[in-house]
Amino acid sequence: MMAFSTIDLTARIGTEIRTDAATLVSGAHADTILALLQQRGVLIVRGLHMSREDQLAFSHTLGRVQPQGEGGIFKVTIDPKENPGAEYIKGAFFWHIDGASDDVPNFAATLNAKSLSRTGGSTYFANTYAA
């Protein structure tokens, strides 16, 4: 396992975690990650290139996982060949809140970029609790 450190990205939202996939999957820092997630809203771990299995294993260290999509992972893409719900995703282009229509919204979502846009692709997060 690698060292675990954090850097706040702005005053009110976003923290970068610096570690490796094995450390995240181990669950050794799960309590710290959960506390950071509650306090900071968005956590970023750069350049891990986690496998699907590692992403799910990491997610399980944080609590109950709602399996979705193929193999438990929902593909966020507007390519209908990759995701039959691609048209629905277009509604989230400008503003959305994950799980807003669920009876009990998910506590968090883990995202793993596999194919980045050649143009644009900027994603912004708002801490509605801080607002």
Backbone atoms as SQL, in Angstrom:
CREATE TABLE atoms (id INTEGER PRIMARY KEY, chain TEXT, resi INTEGER, resn TEXT, atom TEXT, x REAL, y REAL, z REAL);
INSERT INTO atoms VALUES
  (1, 'A', 1, 'MET', 'N', 0.833, -1.182, 0.000),
  (2, 'A', 1, 'MET', 'CA', 0.000, 0.000, 0.000),
  (3, 'A', 1, 'MET', 'C', 0.879, 1.246, 0.000),
  (4, 'A', 2, 'MET', 'N', 0.299, 2.291, -0.540),
  (5, 'A', 2, 'MET', 'CA', 0.994, 3.565, -0.677),
  (6, 'A', 2, 'MET', 'C', 0.540, 4.525, 0.430),
  (7, 'A', 3, 'ALA', 'N', 1.285, 5.585, 0.614),
  (8, 'A', 3, 'ALA', 'CA', 0.884, 6.628, 1.564),
  (9, 'A', 3, 'ALA', 'C', -0.466, 7.202, 1.153),
  (10, 'A', 4, 'PHE', 'N', -1.138, 7.832, 2.104),
  (11, 'A', 4, 'PHE', 'CA', -2.448, 8.428, 1.887),
  (12, 'A', 4, 'PHE', 'C', -2.367, 9.867, 2.369),
  (13, 'A', 5, 'SER', 'N', -2.625, 10.819, 1.442),
  (14, 'A', 5, 'SER', 'CA', -2.628, 12.229, 1.829),
  (15, 'A', 5, 'SER', 'C', -3.741, 12.943, 1.083),
  (16, 'A', 6, 'THR', 'N', -4.113, 14.121, 1.581),
  (17, 'A', 6, 'THR', 'CA', -5.202, 14.880, 0.970),
  (18, 'A', 6, 'THR', 'C', -4.816, 16.345, 0.819),
  (19, 'A', 7, 'ILE', 'N', -5.438, 16.995, -0.185),
  (20, 'A', 7, 'ILE', 'CA', -5.246, 18.423, -0.430),
  (21, 'A', 7, 'ILE', 'C', -6.615, 19.010, -0.755),
  (22, 'A', 8, 'ASP', 'N', -7.065, 19.996, 0.017),
  (23, 'A', 8, 'ASP', 'CA', -8.316, 20.681, -0.292),
  (24, 'A', 8, 'ASP', 'C', -8.131, 21.508, -1.557),
  (25, 'A', 9, 'LEU', 'N', -9.084, 21.412, -2.472),
  (26, 'A', 9, 'LEU', 'CA', -8.959, 22.086, -3.767),
  (27, 'A', 9, 'LEU', 'C', -9.541, 23.497, -3.770),
  (28, 'A', 10, 'THR', 'N', -10.559, 23.738, -2.973),
  (29, 'A', 10, 'THR', 'CA', -11.128, 25.075, -2.795),
  (30, 'A', 10, 'THR', 'C', -11.479, 25.220, -1.316),
  (31, 'A', 11, 'ALA', 'N', -11.951, 26.397, -0.945),
  (32, 'A', 11, 'ALA', 'CA', -12.271, 26.632, 0.461),
  (33, 'A', 11, 'ALA', 'C', -13.438, 25.776, 0.957),
  (34, 'A', 12, 'ARG', 'N', -14.422, 25.490, 0.099),
  (35, 'A', 12, 'ARG', 'CA', -15.638, 24.839, 0.572),
  (36, 'A', 12, 'ARG', 'C', -15.959, 23.487, -0.056),
  (37, 'A', 13, 'ILE', 'N', -15.325, 23.133, -1.148),
  (38, 'A', 13, 'ILE', 'CA', -15.697, 21.885, -1.830),
  (39, 'A', 13, 'ILE', 'C', -14.476, 21.305, -2.532),
  (40, 'A', 14, 'GLY', 'N', -14.426, 20.001, -2.568),
  (41, 'A', 14, 'GLY', 'CA', -13.401, 19.306, -3.340),
  (42, 'A', 14, 'GLY', 'C', -12.109, 19.068, -2.591),
  (43, 'A', 15, 'THR', 'N', -11.740, 17.811, -2.499),
  (44, 'A', 15, 'THR', 'CA', -10.463, 17.404, -1.922),
  (45, 'A', 15, 'THR', 'C', -9.840, 16.363, -2.825),
  (46, 'A', 16, 'GLU', 'N', -8.567, 16.521, -3.083),
  (47, 'A', 16, 'GLU', 'CA', -7.824, 15.517, -3.845),
  (48, 'A', 16, 'GLU', 'C', -7.200, 14.541, -2.861),
  (49, 'A', 17, 'ILE', 'N', -7.381, 13.253, -3.146),
  (50, 'A', 17, 'ILE', 'CA', -6.742, 12.195, -2.374),
  (51, 'A', 17, 'ILE', 'C', -5.565, 11.696, -3.191),
  (52, 'A', 18, 'ARG', 'N', -4.423, 11.588, -2.539),
  (53, 'A', 18, 'ARG', 'CA', -3.234, 11.062, -3.214),
  (54, 'A', 18, 'ARG', 'C', -2.877, 9.719, -2.597),
  (55, 'A', 19, 'THR', 'N', -3.102, 8.683, -3.398),
  (56, 'A', 19, 'THR', 'CA', -2.799, 7.310, -2.981),
  (57, 'A', 19, 'THR', 'C', -2.893, 6.418, -4.209),
  (58, 'A', 20, 'ASP', 'N', -2.873, 5.128, -4.021),
  (59, 'A', 20, 'ASP', 'CA', -2.999, 4.194, -5.141),
  (60, 'A', 20, 'ASP', 'C', -4.283, 3.372, -4.999),
  (61, 'A', 21, 'ALA', 'N', -4.604, 2.630, -6.049),
  (62, 'A', 21, 'ALA', 'CA', -5.833, 1.830, -6.068),
  (63, 'A', 21, 'ALA', 'C', -5.838, 0.773, -4.968),
  (64, 'A', 22, 'ALA', 'N', -4.720, 0.121, -4.732),
  (65, 'A', 22, 'ALA', 'CA', -4.660, -0.934, -3.716),
  (66, 'A', 22, 'ALA', 'C', -4.995, -0.388, -2.331),
  (67, 'A', 23, 'THR', 'N', -4.547, 0.817, -2.036),
  (68, 'A', 23, 'THR', 'CA', -4.835, 1.438, -0.746),
  (69, 'A', 23, 'THR', 'C', -6.320, 1.730, -0.621),
  (70, 'A', 24, 'LEU', 'N', -6.944, 2.232, -1.689),
  (71, 'A', 24, 'LEU', 'CA', -8.380, 2.509, -1.658),
  (72, 'A', 24, 'LEU', 'C', -9.179, 1.226, -1.498),
  (73, 'A', 25, 'VAL', 'N', -8.821, 0.214, -2.258),
  (74, 'A', 25, 'VAL', 'CA', -9.547, -1.063, -2.230),
  (75, 'A', 25, 'VAL', 'C', -9.398, -1.751, -0.873),
  (76, 'A', 26, 'SER', 'N', -8.290, -1.514, -0.185),
  (77, 'A', 26, 'SER', 'CA', -8.048, -2.160, 1.112),
  (78, 'A', 26, 'SER', 'C', -9.061, -1.739, 2.170),
  (79, 'A', 27, 'GLY', 'N', -9.632, -0.550, 2.013),
  (80, 'A', 27, 'GLY', 'CA', -10.575, -0.044, 3.011),
  (81, 'A', 27, 'GLY', 'C', -9.900, 0.550, 4.238),
  (82, 'A', 28, 'ALA', 'N', -8.578, 0.583, 4.259),
  (83, 'A', 28, 'ALA', 'CA', -7.835, 1.078, 5.419),
  (84, 'A', 28, 'ALA', 'C', -8.177, 2.529, 5.762),
  (85, 'A', 29, 'HIS', 'N', -8.577, 3.301, 4.777),
  (86, 'A', 29, 'HIS', 'CA', -8.884, 4.715, 5.002),
  (87, 'A', 29, 'HIS', 'C', -10.358, 5.028, 4.759),
  (88, 'A', 30, 'ALA', 'N', -11.206, 4.009, 4.778),
  (89, 'A', 30, 'ALA', 'CA', -12.628, 4.196, 4.464),
  (90, 'A', 30, 'ALA', 'C', -13.298, 5.211, 5.386),
  (91, 'A', 31, 'ASP', 'N', -13.019, 5.161, 6.679),
  (92, 'A', 31, 'ASP', 'CA', -13.638, 6.112, 7.616),
  (93, 'A', 31, 'ASP', 'C', -13.204, 7.544, 7.298),
  (94, 'A', 32, 'THR', 'N', -11.943, 7.727, 6.994),
  (95, 'A', 32, 'THR', 'CA', -11.430, 9.057, 6.635),
  (96, 'A', 32, 'THR', 'C', -12.066, 9.540, 5.338),
  (97, 'A', 33, 'ILE', 'N', -12.186, 8.653, 4.367),
  (98, 'A', 33, 'ILE', 'CA', -12.782, 9.014, 3.072),
  (99, 'A', 33, 'ILE', 'C', -14.250, 9.390, 3.247),
  (100, 'A', 34, 'LEU', 'N', -14.988, 8.622, 4.040),
  (101, 'A', 34, 'LEU', 'CA', -16.399, 8.941, 4.294),
  (102, 'A', 34, 'LEU', 'C', -16.539, 10.303, 4.971),
  (103, 'A', 35, 'ALA', 'N', -15.692, 10.591, 5.949),
  (104, 'A', 35, 'ALA', 'CA', -15.746, 11.888, 6.632),
  (105, 'A', 35, 'ALA', 'C', -15.422, 13.018, 5.663),
  (106, 'A', 36, 'LEU', 'N', -14.412, 12.827, 4.826),
  (107, 'A', 36, 'LEU', 'CA', -14.070, 13.835, 3.816),
  (108, 'A', 36, 'LEU', 'C', -15.213, 14.041, 2.831),
  (109, 'A', 37, 'LEU', 'N', -15.834, 12.955, 2.433),
  (110, 'A', 37, 'LEU', 'CA', -16.942, 13.042, 1.487),
  (111, 'A', 37, 'LEU', 'C', -18.098, 13.843, 2.079),
  (112, 'A', 38, 'GLN', 'N', -18.401, 13.605, 3.334),
  (113, 'A', 38, 'GLN', 'CA', -19.467, 14.364, 3.990),
  (114, 'A', 38, 'GLN', 'C', -19.095, 15.836, 4.143),
  (115, 'A', 39, 'GLN', 'N', -17.847, 16.102, 4.443),
  (116, 'A', 39, 'GLN', 'CA', -17.410, 17.474, 4.674),
  (117, 'A', 39, 'GLN', 'C', -17.165, 18.238, 3.383),
  (118, 'A', 40, 'ARG', 'N', -16.585, 17.583, 2.373),
  (119, 'A', 40, 'ARG', 'CA', -16.092, 18.284, 1.189),
  (120, 'A', 40, 'ARG', 'C', -16.946, 18.058, -0.062),
  (121, 'A', 41, 'GLY', 'N', -17.818, 17.035, -0.065),
  (122, 'A', 41, 'GLY', 'CA', -18.761, 16.828, -1.164),
  (123, 'A', 41, 'GLY', 'C', -18.205, 16.132, -2.385),
  (124, 'A', 42, 'VAL', 'N', -16.999, 16.461, -2.797),
  (125, 'A', 42, 'VAL', 'CA', -16.390, 15.872, -3.997),
  (126, 'A', 42, 'VAL', 'C', -14.957, 15.481, -3.659),
  (127, 'A', 43, 'LEU', 'N', -14.615, 14.239, -3.973),
  (128, 'A', 43, 'LEU', 'CA', -13.247, 13.760, -3.779),
  (129, 'A', 43, 'LEU', 'C', -12.690, 13.335, -5.130),
  (130, 'A', 44, 'ILE', 'N', -11.435, 13.654, -5.360),
  (131, 'A', 44, 'ILE', 'CA', -10.786, 13.327, -6.635),
  (132, 'A', 44, 'ILE', 'C', -9.529, 12.523, -6.347),
  (133, 'A', 45, 'VAL', 'N', -9.360, 11.448, -7.103),
  (134, 'A', 45, 'VAL', 'CA', -8.126, 10.676, -7.067),
  (135, 'A', 45, 'VAL', 'C', -7.673, 10.584, -8.515),
  (136, 'A', 46, 'ARG', 'N', -6.583, 11.226, -8.834),
  (137, 'A', 46, 'ARG', 'CA', -6.147, 11.342, -10.233),
  (138, 'A', 46, 'ARG', 'C', -5.302, 10.155, -10.698),
  (139, 'A', 47, 'GLY', 'N', -5.507, 9.776, -11.959),
  (140, 'A', 47, 'GLY', 'CA', -4.614, 8.866, -12.656),
  (141, 'A', 47, 'GLY', 'C', -4.574, 7.424, -12.189),
  (142, 'A', 48, 'LEU', 'N', -5.618, 6.929, -11.548),
  (143, 'A', 48, 'LEU', 'CA', -5.571, 5.546, -11.054),
  (144, 'A', 48, 'LEU', 'C', -5.849, 4.510, -12.130),
  (145, 'A', 49, 'HIS', 'N', -6.728, 4.824, -13.068),
  (146, 'A', 49, 'HIS', 'CA', -7.111, 3.858, -14.110),
  (147, 'A', 49, 'HIS', 'C', -7.560, 2.540, -13.482),
  (148, 'A', 50, 'MET', 'N', -8.490, 2.642, -12.531),
  (149, 'A', 50, 'MET', 'CA', -8.972, 1.461, -11.815),
  (150, 'A', 50, 'MET', 'C', -9.757, 0.534, -12.737),
  (151, 'A', 51, 'SER', 'N', -9.630, -0.737, -12.482),
  (152, 'A', 51, 'SER', 'CA', -10.452, -1.722, -13.187),
  (153, 'A', 51, 'SER', 'C', -11.877, -1.620, -12.637),
  (154, 'A', 52, 'ARG', 'N', -12.824, -2.202, -13.363),
  (155, 'A', 52, 'ARG', 'CA', -14.217, -2.231, -12.899),
  (156, 'A', 52, 'ARG', 'C', -14.304, -2.920, -11.535),
  (157, 'A', 53, 'GLU', 'N', -13.569, -4.001, -11.393),
  (158, 'A', 53, 'GLU', 'CA', -13.593, -4.775, -10.160),
  (159, 'A', 53, 'GLU', 'C', -13.045, -3.950, -8.986),
  (160, 'A', 54, 'ASP', 'N', -11.936, -3.229, -9.221),
  (161, 'A', 54, 'ASP', 'CA', -11.374, -2.383, -8.165),
  (162, 'A', 54, 'ASP', 'C', -12.304, -1.232, -7.810),
  (163, 'A', 55, 'GLN', 'N', -12.952, -0.645, -8.814),
  (164, 'A', 55, 'GLN', 'CA', -13.881, 0.453, -8.552),
  (165, 'A', 55, 'GLN', 'C', -15.026, -0.031, -7.660),
  (166, 'A', 56, 'LEU', 'N', -15.580, -1.190, -7.977),
  (167, 'A', 56, 'LEU', 'CA', -16.654, -1.752, -7.149),
  (168, 'A', 56, 'LEU', 'C', -16.154, -2.131, -5.754),
  (169, 'A', 57, 'ALA', 'N', -14.973, -2.705, -5.684),
  (170, 'A', 57, 'ALA', 'CA', -14.412, -3.085, -4.378),
  (171, 'A', 57, 'ALA', 'C', -14.204, -1.848, -3.516),
  (172, 'A', 58, 'PHE', 'N', -13.679, -0.783, -4.098),
  (173, 'A', 58, 'PHE', 'CA', -13.512, 0.476, -3.366),
  (174, 'A', 58, 'PHE', 'C', -14.862, 1.001, -2.900),
  (175, 'A', 59, 'SER', 'N', -15.838, 1.009, -3.790),
  (176, 'A', 59, 'SER', 'CA', -17.169, 1.498, -3.440),
  (177, 'A', 59, 'SER', 'C', -17.749, 0.718, -2.265),
  (178, 'A', 60, 'HIS', 'N', -17.521, -0.594, -2.249),
  (179, 'A', 60, 'HIS', 'CA', -18.024, -1.431, -1.152),
  (180, 'A', 60, 'HIS', 'C', -17.379, -1.075, 0.187),
  (181, 'A', 61, 'THR', 'N', -16.153, -0.520, 0.173),
  (182, 'A', 61, 'THR', 'CA', -15.527, -0.134, 1.447),
  (183, 'A', 61, 'THR', 'C', -16.238, 1.067, 2.064),
  (184, 'A', 62, 'LEU', 'N', -17.017, 1.794, 1.251),
  (185, 'A', 62, 'LEU', 'CA', -17.696, 3.005, 1.728),
  (186, 'A', 62, 'LEU', 'C', -19.128, 2.743, 2.171),
  (187, 'A', 63, 'GLY', 'N', -19.660, 1.564, 1.874),
  (188, 'A', 63, 'GLY', 'CA', -21.023, 1.250, 2.286),
  (189, 'A', 63, 'GLY', 'C', -21.725, 0.386, 1.264),
  (190, 'A', 64, 'ARG', 'N', -23.053, 0.313, 1.411),
  (191, 'A', 64, 'ARG', 'CA', -23.870, -0.515, 0.518),
  (192, 'A', 64, 'ARG', 'C', -23.848, 0.052, -0.891),
  (193, 'A', 65, 'VAL', 'N', -23.688, -0.809, -1.873),
  (194, 'A', 65, 'VAL', 'CA', -23.621, -0.402, -3.274),
  (195, 'A', 65, 'VAL', 'C', -24.904, -0.813, -3.982),
  (196, 'A', 66, 'GLN', 'N', -25.486, 0.120, -4.726),
  (197, 'A', 66, 'GLN', 'CA', -26.654, -0.162, -5.553),
  (198, 'A', 66, 'GLN', 'C', -26.147, -0.586, -6.935),
  (199, 'A', 67, 'PRO', 'N', -26.139, -1.873, -7.232),
  (200, 'A', 67, 'PRO', 'CA', -25.633, -2.301, -8.543),
  (201, 'A', 67, 'PRO', 'C', -26.520, -1.772, -9.667),
  (202, 'A', 68, 'GLN', 'N', -25.891, -1.235, -10.668),
  (203, 'A', 68, 'GLN', 'CA', -26.599, -0.711, -11.829),
  (204, 'A', 68, 'GLN', 'C', -25.856, -1.131, -13.086),
  (205, 'A', 69, 'GLY', 'N', -26.567, -1.126, -14.196),
  (206, 'A', 69, 'GLY', 'CA', -25.923, -1.362, -15.484),
  (207, 'A', 69, 'GLY', 'C', -25.236, -2.708, -15.597),
  (208, 'A', 70, 'GLU', 'N', -24.253, -2.744, -16.449),
  (209, 'A', 70, 'GLU', 'CA', -23.521, -3.963, -16.765),
  (210, 'A', 70, 'GLU', 'C', -22.464, -4.267, -15.705),
  (211, 'A', 71, 'GLY', 'N', -22.562, -5.426, -15.077),
  (212, 'A', 71, 'GLY', 'CA', -21.587, -5.824, -14.066),
  (213, 'A', 71, 'GLY', 'C', -21.581, -4.925, -12.848),
  (214, 'A', 72, 'GLY', 'N', -22.695, -4.245, -12.578),
  (215, 'A', 72, 'GLY', 'CA', -22.782, -3.387, -11.412),
  (216, 'A', 72, 'GLY', 'C', -22.372, -1.953, -11.648),
  (217, 'A', 73, 'ILE', 'N', -21.959, -1.632, -12.870),
  (218, 'A', 73, 'ILE', 'CA', -21.500, -0.276, -13.189),
  (219, 'A', 73, 'ILE', 'C', -22.352, 0.312, -14.297),
  (220, 'A', 74, 'PHE', 'N', -22.838, 1.520, -14.056),
  (221, 'A', 74, 'PHE', 'CA', -23.643, 2.263, -15.024),
  (222, 'A', 74, 'PHE', 'C', -22.708, 3.096, -15.903),
  (223, 'A', 75, 'LYS', 'N', -22.765, 2.885, -17.211),
  (224, 'A', 75, 'LYS', 'CA', -21.921, 3.646, -18.133),
  (225, 'A', 75, 'LYS', 'C', -22.564, 4.994, -18.419),
  (226, 'A', 76, 'VAL', 'N', -21.848, 6.068, -18.105),
  (227, 'A', 76, 'VAL', 'CA', -22.325, 7.414, -18.383),
  (228, 'A', 76, 'VAL', 'C', -21.814, 7.776, -19.777),
  (229, 'A', 77, 'THR', 'N', -22.692, 7.579, -20.767),
  (230, 'A', 77, 'THR', 'CA', -22.339, 7.866, -22.154),
  (231, 'A', 77, 'THR', 'C', -23.605, 8.173, -22.936),
  (232, 'A', 78, 'ILE', 'N', -23.467, 8.993, -23.961),
  (233, 'A', 78, 'ILE', 'CA', -24.618, 9.267, -24.827),
  (234, 'A', 78, 'ILE', 'C', -24.584, 8.401, -26.077),
  (235, 'A', 79, 'ASP', 'N', -23.713, 7.411, -26.085),
  (236, 'A', 79, 'ASP', 'CA', -23.630, 6.458, -27.186),
  (237, 'A', 79, 'ASP', 'C', -24.635, 5.333, -26.927),
  (238, 'A', 80, 'PRO', 'N', -25.711, 5.265, -27.711),
  (239, 'A', 80, 'PRO', 'CA', -26.738, 4.244, -27.456),
  (240, 'A', 80, 'PRO', 'C', -26.232, 2.814, -27.611),
  (241, 'A', 81, 'LYS', 'N', -25.110, 2.604, -28.309),
  (242, 'A', 81, 'LYS', 'CA', -24.531, 1.265, -28.418),
  (243, 'A', 81, 'LYS', 'C', -23.897, 0.838, -27.093),
  (244, 'A', 82, 'GLU', 'N', -23.475, 1.795, -26.296),
  (245, 'A', 82, 'GLU', 'CA', -22.833, 1.513, -25.019),
  (246, 'A', 82, 'GLU', 'C', -23.815, 1.533, -23.846),
  (247, 'A', 83, 'ASN', 'N', -24.883, 2.345, -23.962),
  (248, 'A', 83, 'ASN', 'CA', -25.851, 2.475, -22.887),
  (249, 'A', 83, 'ASN', 'C', -27.239, 2.679, -23.481),
  (250, 'A', 84, 'PRO', 'N', -28.165, 1.752, -23.246),
  (251, 'A', 84, 'PRO', 'CA', -29.516, 1.898, -23.792),
  (252, 'A', 84, 'PRO', 'C', -30.248, 3.132, -23.249),
  (253, 'A', 85, 'GLY', 'N', -29.799, 3.677, -22.122),
  (254, 'A', 85, 'GLY', 'CA', -30.417, 4.878, -21.552),
  (255, 'A', 85, 'GLY', 'C', -29.709, 6.155, -21.951),
  (256, 'A', 86, 'ALA', 'N', -28.996, 6.129, -23.066),
  (257, 'A', 86, 'ALA', 'CA', -28.193, 7.282, -23.488),
  (258, 'A', 86, 'ALA', 'C', -29.018, 8.548, -23.660),
  (259, 'A', 87, 'GLU', 'N', -30.215, 8.437, -24.190),
  (260, 'A', 87, 'GLU', 'CA', -31.065, 9.623, -24.385),
  (261, 'A', 87, 'GLU', 'C', -31.385, 10.288, -23.059),
  (262, 'A', 88, 'TYR', 'N', -31.610, 9.492, -22.038),
  (263, 'A', 88, 'TYR', 'CA', -31.924, 10.019, -20.711),
  (264, 'A', 88, 'TYR', 'C', -30.763, 10.854, -20.171),
  (265, 'A', 89, 'ILE', 'N', -29.551, 10.415, -20.419),
  (266, 'A', 89, 'ILE', 'CA', -28.361, 11.100, -19.906),
  (267, 'A', 89, 'ILE', 'C', -28.242, 12.510, -20.466),
  (268, 'A', 90, 'LYS', 'N', -28.744, 12.728, -21.664),
  (269, 'A', 90, 'LYS', 'CA', -28.664, 14.077, -22.255),
  (270, 'A', 90, 'LYS', 'C', -29.355, 15.117, -21.378),
  (271, 'A', 91, 'GLY', 'N', -30.317, 14.701, -20.577),
  (272, 'A', 91, 'GLY', 'CA', -31.011, 15.617, -19.680),
  (273, 'A', 91, 'GLY', 'C', -30.132, 16.118, -18.547),
  (274, 'A', 92, 'ALA', 'N', -28.971, 15.515, -18.351),
  (275, 'A', 92, 'ALA', 'CA', -28.075, 15.900, -17.261),
  (276, 'A', 92, 'ALA', 'C', -26.932, 16.792, -17.740),
  (277, 'A', 93, 'PHE', 'N', -26.996, 17.275, -18.964),
  (278, 'A', 93, 'PHE', 'CA', -25.891, 18.044, -19.510),
  (279, 'A', 93, 'PHE', 'C', -25.635, 19.349, -18.767),
  (280, 'A', 94, 'PHE', 'N', -26.675, 20.045, -18.356),
  (281, 'A', 94, 'PHE', 'CA', -26.485, 21.365, -17.781),
  (282, 'A', 94, 'PHE', 'C', -26.625, 21.389, -16.265),
  (283, 'A', 95, 'TRP', 'N', -27.449, 20.513, -15.712),
  (284, 'A', 95, 'TRP', 'CA', -27.628, 20.499, -14.264),
  (285, 'A', 95, 'TRP', 'C', -28.315, 19.202, -13.875),
  (286, 'A', 96, 'HIS', 'N', -27.842, 18.564, -12.867),
  (287, 'A', 96, 'HIS', 'CA', -28.545, 17.403, -12.328),
  (288, 'A', 96, 'HIS', 'C', -28.042, 17.094, -10.926),
  (289, 'A', 97, 'ILE', 'N', -28.836, 16.348, -10.217),
  (290, 'A', 97, 'ILE', 'CA', -28.473, 15.846, -8.899),
  (291, 'A', 97, 'ILE', 'C', -28.652, 14.334, -8.969),
  (292, 'A', 98, 'ASP', 'N', -27.573, 13.593, -8.777),
  (293, 'A', 98, 'ASP', 'CA', -27.653, 12.128, -8.850),
  (294, 'A', 98, 'ASP', 'C', -28.685, 11.594, -7.871),
  (295, 'A', 99, 'GLY', 'N', -29.587, 10.746, -8.364),
  (296, 'A', 99, 'GLY', 'CA', -30.543, 10.057, -7.516),
  (297, 'A', 99, 'GLY', 'C', -31.697, 10.902, -7.017),
  (298, 'A', 100, 'ALA', 'N', -31.907, 12.079, -7.600),
  (299, 'A', 100, 'ALA', 'CA', -32.960, 12.972, -7.109),
  (300, 'A', 100, 'ALA', 'C', -34.354, 12.350, -7.223),
  (301, 'A', 101, 'SER', 'N', -34.531, 11.435, -8.144),
  (302, 'A', 101, 'SER', 'CA', -35.854, 10.817, -8.312),
  (303, 'A', 101, 'SER', 'C', -35.971, 9.476, -7.576),
  (304, 'A', 102, 'ASP', 'N', -34.913, 9.052, -6.884),
  (305, 'A', 102, 'ASP', 'CA', -34.948, 7.806, -6.123),
  (306, 'A', 102, 'ASP', 'C', -35.673, 8.024, -4.800),
  (307, 'A', 103, 'ASP', 'N', -36.335, 6.984, -4.289),
  (308, 'A', 103, 'ASP', 'CA', -36.988, 7.075, -2.979),
  (309, 'A', 103, 'ASP', 'C', -35.974, 7.448, -1.903),
  (310, 'A', 104, 'VAL', 'N', -34.823, 6.799, -1.945),
  (311, 'A', 104, 'VAL', 'CA', -33.714, 7.126, -1.050),
  (312, 'A', 104, 'VAL', 'C', -32.489, 7.331, -1.943),
  (313, 'A', 105, 'PRO', 'N', -32.039, 8.584, -2.090),
  (314, 'A', 105, 'PRO', 'CA', -30.893, 8.835, -2.979),
  (315, 'A', 105, 'PRO', 'C', -29.634, 8.132, -2.483),
  (316, 'A', 106, 'ASN', 'N', -28.752, 7.807, -3.419),
  (317, 'A', 106, 'ASN', 'CA', -27.467, 7.227, -3.056),
  (318, 'A', 106, 'ASN', 'C', -26.673, 8.223, -2.226),
  (319, 'A', 107, 'PHE', 'N', -25.862, 7.716, -1.330),
  (320, 'A', 107, 'PHE', 'CA', -24.999, 8.570, -0.519),
  (321, 'A', 107, 'PHE', 'C', -23.926, 9.212, -1.384),
  (322, 'A', 108, 'ALA', 'N', -23.413, 8.451, -2.345),
  (323, 'A', 108, 'ALA', 'CA', -22.323, 8.949, -3.184),
  (324, 'A', 108, 'ALA', 'C', -22.277, 8.149, -4.479),
  (325, 'A', 109, 'ALA', 'N', -21.529, 8.660, -5.424),
  (326, 'A', 109, 'ALA', 'CA', -21.279, 7.956, -6.680),
  (327, 'A', 109, 'ALA', 'C', -19.780, 7.962, -6.933),
  (328, 'A', 110, 'THR', 'N', -19.253, 6.855, -7.425),
  (329, 'A', 110, 'THR', 'CA', -17.850, 6.831, -7.826),
  (330, 'A', 110, 'THR', 'C', -17.816, 6.850, -9.340),
  (331, 'A', 111, 'LEU', 'N', -17.011, 7.745, -9.880),
  (332, 'A', 111, 'LEU', 'CA', -16.870, 7.886, -11.326),
  (333, 'A', 111, 'LEU', 'C', -15.451, 7.535, -11.719),
  (334, 'A', 112, 'ASN', 'N', -15.313, 6.905, -12.870),
  (335, 'A', 112, 'ASN', 'CA', -14.013, 6.475, -13.362),
  (336, 'A', 112, 'ASN', 'C', -13.974, 6.781, -14.851),
  (337, 'A', 113, 'ALA', 'N', -13.275, 7.824, -15.247),
  (338, 'A', 113, 'ALA', 'CA', -13.238, 8.244, -16.649),
  (339, 'A', 113, 'ALA', 'C', -12.467, 7.229, -17.488),
  (340, 'A', 114, 'LYS', 'N', -13.148, 6.681, -18.482),
  (341, 'A', 114, 'LYS', 'CA', -12.516, 5.703, -19.374),
  (342, 'A', 114, 'LYS', 'C', -12.243, 6.291, -20.751),
  (343, 'A', 115, 'SER', 'N', -13.076, 7.245, -21.169),
  (344, 'A', 115, 'SER', 'CA', -12.917, 7.881, -22.472),
  (345, 'A', 115, 'SER', 'C', -13.323, 9.344, -22.313),
  (346, 'A', 116, 'LEU', 'N', -12.367, 10.240, -22.457),
  (347, 'A', 116, 'LEU', 'CA', -12.628, 11.662, -22.255),
  (348, 'A', 116, 'LEU', 'C', -12.998, 12.353, -23.563),
  (349, 'A', 117, 'SER', 'N', -13.807, 13.396, -23.434),
  (350, 'A', 117, 'SER', 'CA', -14.201, 14.195, -24.580),
  (351, 'A', 117, 'SER', 'C', -12.985, 14.921, -25.156),
  (352, 'A', 118, 'ARG', 'N', -12.918, 15.014, -26.474),
  (353, 'A', 118, 'ARG', 'CA', -11.824, 15.770, -27.106),
  (354, 'A', 118, 'ARG', 'C', -12.034, 17.272, -26.956),
  (355, 'A', 119, 'THR', 'N', -13.287, 17.674, -26.774),
  (356, 'A', 119, 'THR', 'CA', -13.593, 19.092, -26.576),
  (357, 'A', 119, 'THR', 'C', -14.478, 19.226, -25.347),
  (358, 'A', 120, 'GLY', 'N', -14.381, 20.348, -24.690),
  (359, 'A', 120, 'GLY', 'CA', -15.231, 20.568, -23.514),
  (360, 'A', 120, 'GLY', 'C', -14.899, 19.597, -22.421),
  (361, 'A', 121, 'GLY', 'N', -15.930, 19.018, -21.845),
  (362, 'A', 121, 'GLY', 'CA', -15.732, 18.020, -20.810),
  (363, 'A', 121, 'GLY', 'C', -15.590, 18.604, -19.421),
  (364, 'A', 122, 'SER', 'N', -15.714, 19.898, -19.293),
  (365, 'A', 122, 'SER', 'CA', -15.602, 20.510, -17.973),
  (366, 'A', 122, 'SER', 'C', -16.795, 20.107, -17.119),
  (367, 'A', 123, 'THR', 'N', -16.519, 19.724, -15.913),
  (368, 'A', 123, 'THR', 'CA', -17.569, 19.359, -14.972),
  (369, 'A', 123, 'THR', 'C', -17.401, 20.227, -13.741),
  (370, 'A', 124, 'TYR', 'N', -18.491, 20.798, -13.295),
  (371, 'A', 124, 'TYR', 'CA', -18.473, 21.637, -12.101),
  (372, 'A', 124, 'TYR', 'C', -19.372, 21.021, -11.048),
  (373, 'A', 125, 'PHE', 'N', -19.019, 21.217, -9.796),
  (374, 'A', 125, 'PHE', 'CA', -19.802, 20.694, -8.688),
  (375, 'A', 125, 'PHE', 'C', -20.183, 21.854, -7.790),
  (376, 'A', 126, 'ALA', 'N', -21.366, 21.775, -7.225),
  (377, 'A', 126, 'ALA', 'CA', -21.830, 22.779, -6.277),
  (378, 'A', 126, 'ALA', 'C', -22.132, 22.113, -4.954),
  (379, 'A', 127, 'ASN', 'N', -21.646, 22.695, -3.889),
  (380, 'A', 127, 'ASN', 'CA', -21.931, 22.190, -2.562),
  (381, 'A', 127, 'ASN', 'C', -23.203, 22.876, -2.078),
  (382, 'A', 128, 'THR', 'N', -24.353, 22.231, -2.280),
  (383, 'A', 128, 'THR', 'CA', -25.622, 22.842, -1.922),
  (384, 'A', 128, 'THR', 'C', -25.757, 22.972, -0.406),
  (385, 'A', 129, 'TYR', 'N', -25.088, 22.130, 0.348),
  (386, 'A', 129, 'TYR', 'CA', -25.105, 22.257, 1.798),
  (387, 'A', 129, 'TYR', 'C', -24.403, 23.560, 2.204),
  (388, 'A', 130, 'ALA', 'N', -23.255, 23.837, 1.610),
  (389, 'A', 130, 'ALA', 'CA', -22.520, 25.066, 1.917),
  (390, 'A', 130, 'ALA', 'C', -23.304, 26.294, 1.460),
  (391, 'A', 131, 'ALA', 'N', -24.016, 26.166, 0.347),
  (392, 'A', 131, 'ALA', 'CA', -24.785, 27.308, -0.170),
  (393, 'A', 131, 'ALA', 'C', -25.909, 27.655, 0.782);
